[in-house]
């Protein structure tokens, strides 16, 4: 496992750095913030063209319906872009799943839109690392795999969704459907660190909204007749923080509502995030939240409506998943790449895949850093590094090595 076979050397000989770089630059020039439906449609067309080079079928799937709570406490539908799936040899007994996302955190009106070379190897731009460079790696690695005789014995699905940056709420059903029964999965988030370190175990994530409905009254004449929704929401935020412990970080993030200073506010909206590090912590929080909501409603004499939940379950690394990490590490060593891993509190589609009991390594994308900021960068030579790594990992999985 520590050296490349002649077949593996031939496998990666045709990997094209310039093609991947050109694609990354072209795709990054298209703004595809999660809410930019026009930009996402343009990206879907470009990606359909790229993945049509593989011997499979490319389809675009409509997003599932997703609702959000607005500042007034109303539940409204939020539009999303379509999700791309390329299926190759769907009848194969051993099949893999490779995933990425076409959306970025930068909306069309964000000032960060242009590419800039910081030096000969480092490219700054929105989505270069997270993760249009990673999508270019997927396409290139699979094209290389298809040159091998072993490819005929396996199949795979590639899913590129349009809403990962906001929690994959409109594509979670598709991830679950595609993950079921897969032998292994690779996800192309950028490396956890610029040196190529992989994310290992991950905590989970849940976004919640509580809407408080009280009763308005004059703040001077008859405040006793009012039921202050802002006070109830603030009390809830403090008590939520009190539920926090090592395995369950809780972040009350925003309170909206109220009216004029002389009116007892009759509505408030509290938004918060939790990061359960274990399945047990997630389950315990559900019970604790039920109790807290009931207590607050009774004590403040308000109505409380709940929205949201845990969209990214915790992702522990079991024995089979660890074998996949070991395979990636050993393949990297054969390529002269030193690859380690570390646990992280960040989440991604790898959490959803692992919930289907599929081994997954979810930071197979390019080396880079400072994602979700105008300083985001990709280390351009890592396009070839990671494409070679993926191609050989997939080849070894196809020939029965590693797992």
C-alpha positions in Angstrom: 0.0 0.0 0.0 3.0 2.3 0.4 3.9 2.5 -3.2 2.1 3.0 -6.5 1.6 0.1 -8.9 2.3 0.5 -12.6 -1.4 0.6 -13.2 -1.9 3.4 -10.7 0.9 5.4 -12.2 -0.7 5.1 -15.6 -4.1 6.0 -14.0 -3.0 9.4 -12.9 -0.7 10.2 -15.8 -3.5 12.0 -17.7 -4.7 14.2 -14.9 -4.8 17.7 -16.3 -3.9 20.6 -13.9 -4.7 23.3 -16.4 -8.2 21.9 -17.2 -9.0 21.8 -13.5 -7.7 25.3 -12.9 -9.6 26.7 -15.9 -12.8 25.1 -14.7 -12.3 26.5 -11.2 -11.7 30.0 -12.6 -14.7 29.8 -14.9 -17.0 28.5 -12.2 -15.8 30.9 -9.6 -16.6 33.8 -12.0 -20.3 32.8 -11.7 -21.8 34.1 -8.5 -23.8 31.2 -7.0 -24.8 32.4 -3.5 -27.4 30.1 -2.1 -30.2 32.6 -2.8 -29.0 33.5 -6.3 -31.2 31.2 -8.3 -30.1 32.6 -11.6 -26.5 32.1 -10.8 -27.2 28.6 -9.5 -29.0 27.7 -12.7 -26.0 28.9 -14.7 -23.7 26.8 -12.5 -25.9 23.7 -13.0 -25.6 24.1 -16.7 -21.8 24.4 -16.6 -21.6 21.4 -14.3 -23.9 19.3 -16.4 -21.6 19.9 -19.3 -18.5 18.9 -17.3 -20.0 15.7 -15.9 -21.5 14.7 -19.2 -18.0 13.6 -20.1 -18.5 10.6 -17.8 -20.3 7.4 -19.0 -23.5 8.1 -17.1 -26.7 10.1 -17.0 -26.8 13.7 -15.6 -30.1 14.9 -14.2 -31.2 18.0 -12.2 -33.5 17.4 -9.3 -36.0 19.9 -8.0 -35.4 21.1 -4.4 -37.7 19.9 -1.6 -39.9 22.6 -0.1 -38.3 24.5 2.8 -39.9 27.0 5.1 -38.2 29.7 7.3 -39.6 32.0 9.9 -39.5 35.7 9.0 -38.9 38.6 11.4 -42.6 38.8 12.1 -42.8 35.2 13.1 -44.5 34.1 9.9 -43.5 30.8 8.3 -42.7 31.4 4.6 -41.3 29.2 1.9 -37.7 29.8 0.8 -36.8 29.1 -2.8 -33.7 27.0 -3.7 -31.8 25.9 -6.8 -31.9 22.5 -8.4 -29.4 19.8 -7.5 -27.3 17.9 -10.0 -26.8 14.1 -9.9 -24.6 12.1 -12.3 -25.2 8.3 -12.1 -22.7 5.9 -13.6 -23.4 2.1 -13.8 -26.4 2.2 -11.4 -26.6 -1.6 -11.6 -23.1 -2.3 -10.2 -23.0 -4.3 -7.0 -20.3 -2.0 -5.5 -21.1 1.7 -5.8 -19.7 4.9 -4.3 -21.1 8.4 -3.6 -19.1 11.6 -4.3 -20.6 14.9 -3.2 -20.0 18.6 -3.5 -21.9 21.8 -3.6 -22.3 24.5 -6.2 -23.5 27.3 -3.8 -21.3 29.7 -1.9 -21.9 32.0 1.1 -21.4 35.1 -1.0 -24.6 36.6 -2.5 -24.7 38.5 -5.8 -24.5 41.9 -4.1 -21.4 41.0 -2.0 -18.3 43.0 -2.9 -16.2 39.8 -3.0 -16.6 38.6 -6.5 -13.2 38.7 -8.3 -10.3 36.4 -8.6 -6.8 37.5 -7.6 -3.5 35.6 -7.7 -1.7 36.3 -4.4 1.4 34.5 -5.6 2.3 31.9 -8.3 0.4 29.2 -6.4 -2.3 30.9 -4.3 -5.6 32.0 -5.9 -8.0 34.2 -3.9 -11.6 34.2 -4.9 -15.2 33.4 -3.7 -15.7 29.6 -3.8 -12.2 28.7 -5.0 -11.6 26.4 -2.0 -15.2 26.1 -0.9 -15.8 24.4 -3.2 -15.6 24.9 -6.9 -12.0 23.7 -6.9 -13.2 20.6 -5.2 -15.8 20.0 -7.9 -13.1 20.2 -10.5 -11.2 17.6 -8.6 -14.2 15.3 -8.6 -14.7 15.5 -12.4 -10.9 15.0 -13.1 -10.5 12.1 -10.6 -13.5 10.2 -12.1 -12.3 10.8 -15.7 -9.0 9.2 -14.6 -10.7 6.3 -12.9 -12.7 5.6 -16.1 -9.4 4.9 -17.9 -8.9 1.8 -15.7 -10.3 -1.6 -16.4 -11.4 -1.8 -12.7 -13.9 1.0 -13.3 -16.2 -1.4 -15.2 -16.8 -3.3 -12.0 -18.1 -0.4 -9.9 -20.6 2.4 -10.1 -21.1 5.7 -8.5 -23.3 8.7 -8.0 -22.1 12.3 -8.0 -24.3 14.8 -6.3 -23.6 18.5 -6.4 -26.3 20.3 -4.4 -27.3 23.9 -4.4 -27.9 24.6 -0.7 -25.1 23.1 1.4 -24.1 26.4 2.8 -27.5 26.8 4.5 -27.7 23.3 5.8 -28.8 21.2 2.8 -32.4 21.4 3.9 -33.8 21.2 0.3 -31.4 18.4 -0.6 -31.3 16.3 2.5 -33.8 13.8 1.0 -31.5 13.4 -2.0 -28.4 12.8 0.1 -30.2 10.1 2.1 -31.6 8.5 -1.0 -28.2 8.4 -2.7 -26.2 7.3 0.4 -28.2 4.2 1.1 -26.4 1.1 0.3 -23.2 2.8 -0.9 -19.9 1.0 -0.2 -18.0 4.3 0.6 -18.4 8.0 0.1 -16.1 11.0 -0.5 -17.1 14.6 0.0 -15.0 17.4 -1.5 -15.0 20.1 1.2 -11.6 21.8 1.4 -9.0 20.3 3.7 -9.4 21.2 7.3 -6.0 22.9 7.3 -4.0 24.3 4.4 -1.5 21.5 4.8 -4.1 18.9 3.7 -5.2 17.7 7.1 -8.6 16.0 6.9 -11.6 16.5 9.2 -12.2 13.4 11.2 -15.1 13.1 13.6 -17.6 15.9 13.5 -20.2 17.2 15.9 -23.8 17.9 14.6 -25.7 21.1 14.1 -29.3 22.2 14.6 -30.9 25.6 13.9 -34.0 26.5 15.8 -36.5 29.4 15.8 -38.9 30.1 18.6 -41.8 32.5 18.0 -43.2 34.1 21.1 -46.8 35.6 21.0 -47.8 37.7 24.0 -50.3 40.5 24.4 -49.7 44.2 23.7 -50.7 46.9 26.2 -49.7 50.5 27.0 -46.4 50.6 28.8 -47.5 53.4 31.1 -51.3 53.1 31.6 -51.8 49.3 31.9 -48.6 47.4 31.5 -50.0 44.7 33.8 -52.4 43.7 31.1 -49.6 43.0 28.6 -47.6 39.8 28.1 -44.1 40.9 27.1 -42.8 38.6 24.3 -39.4 40.2 24.3 -38.9 39.5 28.0 -40.0 35.9 27.4 -37.6 35.5 24.5 -34.7 37.0 26.5 -35.4 34.7 29.5 -35.4 31.8 27.0 -32.0 32.8 25.6 -30.5 32.9 29.1 -32.0 29.6 30.1 -30.9 28.0 26.8 -27.3 29.0 27.6 -27.8 27.4 31.0 -28.5 24.1 29.2 -25.1 24.1 27.6 -22.4 21.6 28.6 -19.2 20.2 27.1 -21.0 17.9 24.7 -23.6 20.5 23.7 -22.5 24.1 22.8 -25.6 26.3 22.4 -25.5 29.7 20.7 -28.6 32.0 21.1 -27.9 34.2 18.1 -30.7 36.7 17.5 -33.9 38.2 19.0 -36.3 40.1 16.7 -39.5 41.8 17.5 -41.1 44.6 19.5 -42.6 47.9 18.6 -42.6 51.4 20.0 -41.0 52.0 23.4 -44.4 52.7 25.0 -45.9 49.5 23.9 -45.6 46.1 25.6 -44.3 43.9 22.7 -46.6 41.1 21.8 -44.2 39.2 19.5 -40.6 38.2 19.4 -38.5 35.7 17.4 -35.5 33.9 19.0 -33.0 32.1 16.7 -30.4 29.8 18.1 -28.0 27.1 17.0 -26.8 23.9 18.9 -23.7 21.8 18.2 -24.3 18.4 19.7 -21.1 16.4 19.8 -22.8 13.0 20.3 -26.2 11.5 19.4 -27.0 11.2 23.1 -26.5 15.0 23.5 -28.8 15.7 20.6 -31.5 13.4 22.0 -31.2 14.9 25.5 -31.6 18.4 24.1 -34.9 17.5 22.5 -36.3 16.5 25.9 -34.8 19.6 27.7 -36.2 21.9 25.0 -39.7 20.5 25.4 -39.5 21.1 29.2 -38.1 24.6 28.8 -40.8 25.7 26.3 -43.6 24.5 28.5 -42.1 26.3 31.6 -41.7 29.6 29.7 -45.2 29.5 28.2 -46.6 29.0 31.7 -44.5 31.5 33.6 -44.8 34.3 31.0 -48.3 33.5 29.9 -47.3 33.5 26.2 -47.7 31.1 23.3 -44.5 29.6 21.8 -44.2 28.1 18.4 -41.2 26.0 17.4 -39.5 25.7 14.0 -36.4 23.9 12.8 -34.3 21.1 14.3 -31.1 19.1 13.9 -30.2 19.1 10.2 -26.7 17.7 10.6 -26.5 14.7 13.0 -23.2 14.1 14.8 -20.6 12.1 12.7 -18.6 9.7 14.8 -15.9 7.6 13.1 -16.5 3.9 13.5 -14.1 1.1 12.6 -15.2 0.9 8.9 -14.9 4.7 8.5 -11.5 4.6 10.1 -10.4 2.0 7.5 -11.3 4.5 4.8 -9.3 7.3 6.5 -6.4 4.9 6.7 -6.7 4.1 3.0 -6.6 7.8 2.2 -3.6 8.3 4.4 -1.7 5.4 2.9 -2.6 6.4 -0.6 -1.3 9.9 0.1 1.9 8.5 1.5 2.4 6.5 -1.8 2.0 9.8 -3.6 4.4 11.6 -1.3 1.6 13.5 0.5 1.6 13.5 4.3 -2.1 13.3 5.4 -3.4 13.4 8.9 -6.7 14.3 10.5 -8.3 16.1 13.4 -11.8 16.3 14.8 -13.8 19.4 14.2 -17.0 21.2 15.3 -17.8 22.1 11.7 -20.5 20.3 9.8 -21.1 19.4 6.1 -23.0 16.8 4.0 -20.6 14.2 5.3 -22.7 14.3 8.5 -25.8 13.3 6.6 -24.0 10.6 4.6 -22.6 9.0 7.8 -26.0 8.9 9.3 -26.8 6.3 6.7 -24.0 4.1 8.1 -21.8 4.7 5.1 -18.0 5.3 5.7 -17.1 8.8 4.4 -14.1 11.1 4.3 -15.5 14.6 3.7 -12.5 16.9 3.2 -11.1 15.4 0.0 -11.2 18.8 -1.8 -8.4 21.2 -2.4 -5.9 22.7 0.1 -6.8 26.2 1.0 -8.1 28.4 3.8 -10.0 31.4 5.2 -13.2 30.1 3.7 -16.4 32.2 4.2 -14.4 35.4 4.1 -13.1 37.7 1.4 -9.6 36.2 2.1 -10.6 32.7 0.9 -7.9 31.1 -1.1 -7.0 27.9 -2.9 -3.5 26.5 -3.3 -3.6 25.7 -7.0 -1.1 22.8 -7.2 -3.4 20.9 -4.8 -5.9 20.4 -7.6 -3.5 17.8 -9.1 -2.6 16.5 -5.7 -6.1 15.8 -4.6 -7.3 14.5 -8.0 -4.4 12.0 -8.0 -5.3 11.1 -4.4 -9.0 10.5 -5.2 -8.4 8.6 -8.4 -6.1 6.1 -6.7 -8.3 5.8 -3.6 -11.3 5.0 -5.8 -9.3 2.6 -7.9 -8.1 0.8 -4.7 -11.7 0.6 -3.5 -12.8 -0.7 -6.9 -10.2 -3.5 -6.7 -11.0 -4.5 -3.1 -8.2 -2.8 -1.2 -8.6 -0.8 2.0 -12.1 -1.8 3.2 
